[in-house]
C-alpha cells in the first residue's frame, strides 16, 4: 500500500472526565495522553500526514504539546466539530491520500505494530475489534430481546478506509442528519460493503471517565513500561 493519511481525533472537551481541560491533554505516566499516540505515529513511515481536530480554545495548546514532544511529521491542527462525527467529517476534507487511518487521541496504548498491521491489511476497509465476553440483552427499563453474543463485536480503533468513499458517506450522513458513534457503522450503513475485523487487544482502552485514567496508569506501568524494559 502507498502512504496513508491519519486523522487523530482530539476534539472532545472531556465532560465525562469532569476536568477543566480536554482529556487528551491530561497525563498518563507524566506524559500527555495524545503524546503517547504521537510517539507511535512518528515511527511509522507509511503515515504521511496527520490531521488533528481540536476544540477551538485548545488549538494552540495542542500545537504546543505536539511541538514539545518533537513530532516531526507534517500535521494540521484544525477546529473540531460539535460531535465526534462532525470532527471526522471536517478532518476528512483536509486529507490528501487515497487511504486514511482514523484513530482517537484518547486510545494511548495502541501499538506501532497494530498501526502497521492495519495499514498493510489487504482489505481496503479494516478495523480492530474484540469478542464480547459478557451477556448483552436488548432493552432499557425492561428486557425486550436476546442478542447473540458470538455475532457481536466490541469495536476499537484505529480503523482504515478509502478516503473518498468515507468522505462521501460522511457527506450523506451530514445532509441526512444521521448520527453514528464511529466510522465503521457509518460506512457500512451507506455502502453495506465488507469491513475486515482484525483482532484487537484489551490494552487498547478508550479513556473517557475518571476510572479509565486510573486503569490507564496501571496499564502504563505494567504493560507499556514492562514491554520497554523487556526489549
C-alpha positions as CSV (number, residue, x, y, z in Angstrom):
1,X,0.0,0.0,0.0
2,X,1.1,3.6,-0.7
3,X,1.5,6.1,2.1
4,X,-1.7,6.9,4.1
5,X,-3.1,9.9,6.0
6,X,-4.1,9.9,9.6
7,X,-7.0,11.6,11.3
8,X,-6.3,11.7,15.0
9,X,-9.5,12.7,16.8
10,X,-8.8,15.1,19.7
11,X,-11.9,17.2,19.6
12,X,-13.5,16.1,22.8
13,X,-13.8,18.5,25.7
14,X,-13.8,15.8,28.4
15,X,-17.2,16.5,30.1
16,X,-17.4,12.9,31.4
17,X,-13.8,13.2,32.8
18,X,-15.0,16.2,34.9
19,X,-11.8,18.1,34.3
20,X,-11.3,21.7,33.1
21,X,-9.0,20.6,30.2
22,X,-9.7,18.1,27.3
23,X,-8.8,14.6,28.3
24,X,-6.3,14.1,25.5
25,X,-4.1,16.8,27.2
26,X,-4.3,15.1,30.6
27,X,-1.2,13.0,31.6
28,X,-0.6,9.3,32.0
29,X,2.8,8.3,33.3
30,X,3.7,12.0,33.3
31,X,3.1,12.4,29.6
32,X,0.0,14.0,27.8
33,X,-2.3,11.2,26.6
34,X,-2.1,12.5,23.0
35,X,1.7,12.3,23.1
36,X,1.6,8.5,23.7
37,X,-0.2,8.1,20.4
38,X,2.1,10.6,18.5
39,X,5.1,8.6,19.6
40,X,3.8,5.5,17.7
41,X,2.8,7.5,14.7
42,X,6.3,9.1,14.5
43,X,7.9,5.7,14.0
44,X,5.6,4.7,11.0
45,X,7.0,5.7,7.6
46,X,3.7,4.8,5.9
47,X,1.8,7.6,7.7
48,X,2.5,10.7,5.6
49,X,0.4,13.4,7.3
50,X,-1.7,13.8,10.5
51,X,-4.9,15.9,10.7
52,X,-5.9,16.6,14.3
53,X,-9.4,18.1,15.1
54,X,-9.2,20.0,18.4
55,X,-11.5,22.2,20.5
56,X,-11.2,25.7,19.3
57,X,-10.0,27.0,22.6
58,X,-7.2,24.4,22.8
59,X,-5.8,24.5,19.3
60,X,-2.7,26.5,20.3
61,X,-2.1,24.3,23.4
62,X,-2.4,21.2,21.2
63,X,0.1,22.5,18.8
64,X,2.5,23.4,21.7
65,X,2.1,19.9,23.1
66,X,2.9,18.4,19.7
67,X,6.0,20.6,19.3
68,X,7.2,20.0,22.8
69,X,7.4,16.3,22.0
70,X,9.4,16.9,18.8
71,X,6.8,15.4,16.5
72,X,8.3,15.9,13.0
73,X,5.6,14.5,10.6
74,X,3.5,17.1,8.7
75,X,0.5,17.8,10.8
76,X,-2.5,20.2,10.8
77,X,-4.5,21.0,13.9
78,X,-7.9,22.2,12.9
79,X,-11.1,23.3,14.7
80,X,-13.1,20.2,15.6
81,X,-16.9,19.9,15.4
82,X,-19.6,19.8,18.0
83,X,-19.5,15.9,17.8
84,X,-17.0,13.2,17.0
85,X,-18.7,12.6,13.7
86,X,-18.5,16.3,12.7
87,X,-14.9,16.4,13.7
88,X,-14.1,13.4,11.5
89,X,-16.1,15.0,8.6
90,X,-14.2,18.2,8.9
91,X,-10.8,16.4,9.1
92,X,-11.5,14.3,6.0
93,X,-11.8,17.4,3.9
94,X,-8.1,18.0,4.6
95,X,-6.9,14.5,3.8
96,X,-4.5,14.2,0.8
97,X,-4.1,10.5,0.4
98,X,-6.2,7.6,-1.0
99,X,-6.5,5.8,2.3
100,X,-7.0,7.2,5.8
101,X,-6.4,5.8,9.3
102,X,-8.9,7.0,11.9
103,X,-7.7,6.9,15.5
104,X,-8.6,8.6,18.8
105,X,-6.1,10.6,20.8
106,X,-7.6,9.0,24.0
107,X,-6.6,5.5,23.0
108,X,-3.0,5.8,24.0
109,X,-2.0,2.2,24.2
110,X,-2.4,1.3,20.6
111,X,0.9,-0.2,19.4
112,X,3.1,0.6,16.4
113,X,2.6,-3.0,15.3
114,X,-1.2,-2.6,15.3
115,X,-1.0,0.5,13.1
116,X,1.4,-1.3,10.6
117,X,-0.8,-4.4,10.5
118,X,-3.8,-2.3,9.7
119,X,-2.1,-0.3,7.0
120,X,-0.8,-3.4,5.3
121,X,-4.0,-5.4,5.6
122,X,-5.1,-6.4,2.1
123,X,-8.7,-5.4,2.7
124,X,-9.3,-1.8,1.8
125,X,-11.5,-1.2,4.8
126,X,-10.5,-2.7,8.1
127,X,-10.9,-2.1,11.8
128,X,-9.9,-3.6,15.2
129,X,-12.4,-5.4,17.4
130,X,-12.8,-7.8,20.3
131,X,-15.2,-10.6,21.1
132,X,-17.7,-9.6,23.8
133,X,-17.1,-11.7,26.9
134,X,-20.4,-10.8,28.7
135,X,-24.1,-11.2,28.0
136,X,-25.8,-8.4,26.2
137,X,-29.6,-8.1,26.1
138,X,-31.8,-5.6,24.2
139,X,-33.9,-3.2,26.2
140,X,-33.8,-0.4,28.7
141,X,-36.4,-0.4,31.6
142,X,-37.4,-4.0,30.6
143,X,-35.7,-6.7,28.6
144,X,-37.0,-6.8,25.1
145,X,-34.9,-9.4,23.4
146,X,-31.7,-11.5,23.3
147,X,-28.6,-10.7,21.2
148,X,-26.3,-13.5,20.0
149,X,-23.0,-12.7,21.7
150,X,-21.0,-14.7,19.2
151,X,-22.2,-12.4,16.4
152,X,-21.3,-9.2,18.2
153,X,-18.0,-7.3,18.2
154,X,-16.7,-4.7,20.5
155,X,-15.4,-2.0,18.0
156,X,-12.0,-0.5,18.6
157,X,-9.8,2.0,16.7
158,X,-7.6,2.5,14.7
159,X,-9.7,2.0,11.5
160,X,-8.7,2.2,7.9
161,X,-10.9,3.3,4.9
162,X,-10.8,4.5,1.4
163,X,-10.8,8.3,1.9
164,X,-13.0,9.3,-1.0
165,X,-15.7,6.8,-0.1
166,X,-15.6,7.6,3.7
167,X,-15.9,11.3,3.0
168,X,-18.9,10.7,0.6
169,X,-20.6,8.6,3.4
170,X,-20.0,11.4,5.9
171,X,-21.4,13.9,3.4
172,X,-24.6,11.8,3.1
173,X,-24.8,11.5,6.9
174,X,-24.4,15.2,7.3
175,X,-27.1,16.1,4.8
176,X,-29.5,13.5,6.2
177,X,-28.7,14.4,9.8
178,X,-27.9,10.7,10.6
179,X,-25.7,10.2,13.7
180,X,-23.2,7.4,14.3
181,X,-20.8,6.8,17.1
182,X,-17.9,5.7,14.9
183,X,-16.9,5.3,11.3
184,X,-17.3,1.6,10.6
185,X,-21.0,1.8,11.4
186,X,-21.4,4.9,9.3
187,X,-19.5,3.4,6.4
188,X,-21.4,0.1,6.5
189,X,-24.8,1.9,6.7
190,X,-24.2,3.7,3.4
191,X,-22.3,1.0,1.4
192,X,-23.0,-2.4,3.0
193,X,-19.5,-3.5,2.0
194,X,-17.2,-5.9,3.8
195,X,-15.2,-4.3,6.6
196,X,-12.5,-6.7,7.9
197,X,-12.3,-7.1,11.6
198,X,-8.8,-7.6,12.9
199,X,-8.2,-9.0,16.4
200,X,-7.7,-6.2,18.9
201,X,-6.3,-6.2,22.4
202,X,-7.7,-5.5,25.8
203,X,-5.0,-2.9,26.4
204,X,-6.3,-0.6,23.7
205,X,-8.8,1.1,26.0
206,X,-10.5,4.5,25.4
207,X,-10.1,6.9,28.2
208,X,-13.4,8.6,28.8
209,X,-14.2,8.6,32.5
210,X,-12.0,9.2,35.7
211,X,-11.9,5.4,36.3
212,X,-10.4,4.9,32.9
213,X,-7.5,7.1,33.7
214,X,-6.8,5.1,36.9
215,X,-6.8,1.9,34.8
216,X,-4.6,3.6,32.2
217,X,-1.9,4.3,34.8
218,X,-1.9,0.6,35.7
219,X,-1.7,-0.4,32.1
220,X,1.1,2.1,31.5
221,X,3.1,0.7,34.5
222,X,2.6,-3.0,33.9
223,X,2.2,-3.2,30.1
224,X,4.0,-0.3,28.4
225,X,7.0,0.1,30.7
226,X,7.1,-3.7,31.0
227,X,7.5,-4.0,27.3
228,X,10.1,-1.3,27.1
229,X,12.2,-3.0,29.8
230,X,12.0,-6.4,28.1
231,X,13.1,-5.2,24.7
